[in-house]
Amino acid sequence: MVRLIDKTPAVSRRTVLKTGGGAAAVAVAGPVVALAPPAYANAPVALTAEAFAALVKMARDLYPHDRIADTAYAAVISAHDAAAKDDAAKKEMLEKARSFSMA
């Protein structure tokens, strides 16, 4: 018995161009999305945006979880931020903690 092999290519030129174009678009847009600052549901009240983001990063570094998003950490920092609005000592402590997270 003779076996016939079909030598026509399974992938067409059109498919390669479509796939390559999509991959190029992702490669170009990927770094732009990665460099965008994180958007949290709650805006900082007493702290600066930089201090807030640094404290969220510090919370994630201290308590890392693969399945918990940064928004959960931001909710905790938001509670401390709201308390710091009326308490100058707490605000100063959080600002100092931010400087530790930058080191």
ZIVENDA-V921522 format. One record per backbone hydrogen bond with DSSP energy under -0.5 kcal/mol. NH is the residue of the N-H (numbers start at 1). CO is the residue of the C=O. If there is no record, write none. Layout:
nh | co
NH | CO
NH | CO
This chain:
nh | co
4 | 2
6 | 4
7 | 5
12 | 10
16 | 12
17 | 13
18 | 14
19 | 15
20 | 16
21 | 17
22 | 18
23 | 19
24 | 20
25 | 21
26 | 22
27 | 23
28 | 24
29 | 25
30 | 26
31 | 27
32 | 28
33 | 29
34 | 30
35 | 31
36 | 32
36 | 33
40 | 38
52 | 48
53 | 49
54 | 50
55 | 51
56 | 52
57 | 53
58 | 54
59 | 55
60 | 56
61 | 57
62 | 58
63 | 59
68 | 65
69 | 67
72 | 69
73 | 69
74 | 70
75 | 71
76 | 72
77 | 73
78 | 74
79 | 75
80 | 76
81 | 77
82 | 78
83 | 79
84 | 80
85 | 81
85 | 82
86 | 82
86 | 83
87 | 83
88 | 86
91 | 87
92 | 88
93 | 89
94 | 90
95 | 91
96 | 92
97 | 93
98 | 94
99 | 95
100 | 96
101 | 97
102 | 98
103 | 99
103 | 100
